[in-house]
Amino acid sequence: MQEKIVFVTVGTTSFDSLIRSVSSEDTCKVLQVLGYTKLILQIGRGEFEPQGGQTVKDFDVEYYRYKNSLKEDVEKASLIISHAGSGSVLEALGAGKPLLVVINEDLMDNHQLEVANQLYIDGHVFYANTKNLKQTLESEDFSKLKPFPRADPKTFSNFIDSVMGFS
């Protein structure tokens, strides 16, 4: 059986409620029903260390705090669940992976919701909070997400050339 991985990232932050929610036995069972076989969690500086999901038979749960690069985990993932940090979201979208963005509702100035909502409206992500994460996983069809357009570096260099009078 081919390994089907869910990769969860919180970046350099602490987002214990996301790690607690996604690694719960109930959520791990939902992921397993959806065909996933493994959950890899990048838990950042959070205090919570997952245990519960590890009791689900034939479903692996691993976690770590930091790595120099998340590229390998992003590439191996069949689904990425991420906090709404811009760097993490753009890395997942740039890799062309289905993405579920989880809003940290404990933040004061919640610009995360605005970013996630616009990406949702544009059809690139689904988003949830920690309370409705399991239900969102059960109800959304991640195959319907649109690929995020790749940046064209020539656009910027052509602009600079025209400003400098080279073209």
Phi and psi in degrees as a GROMACS rama.xvg file:
@    title "Ramachandran Plot"
@    xaxis  label "Phi"
@    yaxis  label "Psi"
@TYPE xy
-74.0669  137.494  GLN-2
-71.1677  129.759  GLU-3
-121.883  111.374  LYS-4
-106.396  138.905  ILE-5
-105.979  124.32  VAL-6
-108.611  128.949  PHE-7
-116.761  132.138  VAL-8
-132.053  139.81  THR-9
-115.767  7.07363  VAL-10
65.4109  -140.227  GLY-11
-91.767  3.06686  THR-12
-86.2879  -177.292  THR-13
-114.971  119.468  SER-14
-140.898  64.0552  PHE-15
-57.7339  -36.0586  ASP-16
-65.3857  -32.6519  SER-17
-68.6609  -47.8677  LEU-18
-62.1568  -41.3349  ILE-19
-62.844  -45.1483  ARG-20
-67.4351  -47.7352  SER-21
-73.4225  -25.7706  VAL-22
-94.7852  3.25807  SER-23
-64.8063  154.996  SER-24
-58.2695  -42.3153  GLU-25
-61.2347  -44.9984  ASP-26
-69.2306  -39.444  THR-27
-61.7997  -37.6938  CYS-28
-64.329  -40.5099  LYS-29
-62.1126  -46.3981  VAL-30
-59.9423  -40.115  LEU-31
-65.1496  -42.9677  GLN-32
-60.8759  -33.3891  VAL-33
-77.741  -1.41679  LEU-34
100.867  1.87646  GLY-35
-80.7789  148.399  TYR-36
-117.337  -12.7287  THR-37
-152.094  144.245  LYS-38
-122.168  120.93  LEU-39
-112.645  123.419  ILE-40
-114.749  126.728  LEU-41
-101.238  107.601  GLN-42
-97.9972  0.149039  ILE-43
57.5258  -139.055  GLY-44
-96.0419  19.497  ARG-45
-64.8726  158.781  GLY-46
-90.0784  -28.931  GLU-47
-74.9311  129.849  PHE-48
-115.899  120.323  GLU-49
-63.0049  144.193  PRO-50
-137.319  -46.4705  GLN-51
-53.5208  -46.0514  GLY-52
-65.5744  -17.8376  GLY-53
-71.3523  -6.98887  GLN-54
-88.1417  -4.6044  THR-55
-80.6597  121.466  VAL-56
-63.3477  138.263  LYS-57
60.9702  29.3085  ASP-58
-137.004  115.16  PHE-59
-89.6551  140.197  ASP-60
-126.952  124.253  VAL-61
-127.652  153.289  GLU-62
-148.292  157.703  TYR-63
-152.544  164.741  TYR-64
-85.4643  -58.1973  ARG-65
-142.937  155.908  TYR-66
-138.236  160.685  LYS-67
-62.3564  -33.6323  ASN-68
-145.568  140.974  SER-69
-95.1812  1.75738  LEU-70
-53.0533  -45.7421  LYS-71
-62.1651  -43.9646  GLU-72
-66.7932  -38.7406  ASP-73
-62.9022  -44.9599  VAL-74
-65.3283  -37.01  GLU-75
-75.4439  -20.7798  LYS-76
-71.5947  142.553  ALA-77
-93.0691  -24.0753  SER-78
-147.002  138.961  LEU-79
-115.778  133.594  ILE-80
-115.857  123.549  ILE-81
-134.708  149.834  SER-82
-62.9282  170.831  HIS-83
-91.0925  22.8354  ALA-84
-65.9751  135.944  GLY-85
-56.3684  -44.6729  SER-86
-61.0437  -46.3937  GLY-87
-65.2387  -42.2871  SER-88
-64.9526  -46.4265  VAL-89
-65.7813  -35.9034  LEU-90
-63.856  -43.8445  GLU-91
-65.8982  -45.3128  ALA-92
-64.7888  -39.1952  LEU-93
-64.542  -27.7906  GLY-94
-83.2649  -4.94698  ALA-95
72.7749  27.035  GLY-96
-96.5685  145.833  LYS-97
-60.0099  138.445  PRO-98
-133.543  131.375  LEU-99
-114.077  115.874  LEU-100
-93.9087  130.079  VAL-101
-110.354  121.347  VAL-102
-79.6845  133.195  ILE-103
-89.7941  99.6614  ASN-104
-73.9652  -6.95436  GLU-105
-81.7666  -9.1852  ASP-106
-76.4588  144.34  LEU-107
-67.4381  -64.452  MET-108
-92.7973  94.0311  ASP-109
-86.2926  71.1854  ASN-110
-68.4442  -18.3759  HIS-111
-58.7713  -39.7328  GLN-112
-62.9254  -40.4855  LEU-113
-62.5341  -45.6377  GLU-114
-64.8874  -49.2517  VAL-115
-61.8901  -41.256  ALA-116
-63.7792  -41.6355  ASN-117
-65.858  -42.0905  GLN-118
-65.0048  -32.7086  LEU-119
-68.1029  -47.1143  TYR-120
-57.8886  -39.0401  ILE-121
-77.1358  -5.72656  ASP-122
85.159  16.914  GLY-123
-95.9503  -23.1572  HIS-124
-142.913  163.63  VAL-125
-109.4  155.983  PHE-126
-137.528  158.19  TYR-127
-150.647  176.777  ALA-128
-117.552  178.002  ASN-129
-67.7092  -24.1563  THR-130
-76.097  -32.7369  LYS-131
-111.34  17.4775  ASN-132
-58.3619  -50.8927  LEU-133
-60.4231  -44.4198  LYS-134
-65.4113  -37.3055  GLN-135
-65.0865  -43.086  THR-136
-60.0934  -39.2991  LEU-137
-70.9579  -31.2716  GLU-138
-102.146  -21.4363  SER-139
-92.1427  147.901  GLU-140
-104.441  100.32  ASP-141
-68.9864  -16.289  PHE-142
-71.8445  -13.3302  SER-143
-89.3567  -3.81554  LYS-144
-69.4962  141.889  LEU-145
-85.8731  141.809  LYS-146
-62.1325  143.576  PRO-147
-76.8279  132.455  PHE-148
-62.282  135.493  PRO-149
-75.6527  142.968  ARG-150
-72.175  145.119  ALA-151
-108.91  104.805  ASP-152
-61.8578  -22.5505  PRO-153
-67.4861  -28.5709  LYS-154
-59.1891  -46.3918  THR-155
-66.6451  -46.497  PHE-156
-65.0579  -36.2401  SER-157
-64.2487  -38.9091  ASN-158
-62.4854  -46.9509  PHE-159
-61.9797  -43.4077  ILE-160
-58.3595  -42.6017  ASP-161
-68.7874  -38.0169  SER-162
-65.0364  -38.3128  VAL-163
-81.9159  -7.42561  MET-164
82.8505  20.335  GLY-165
-87.9299  -8.22806  PHE-166
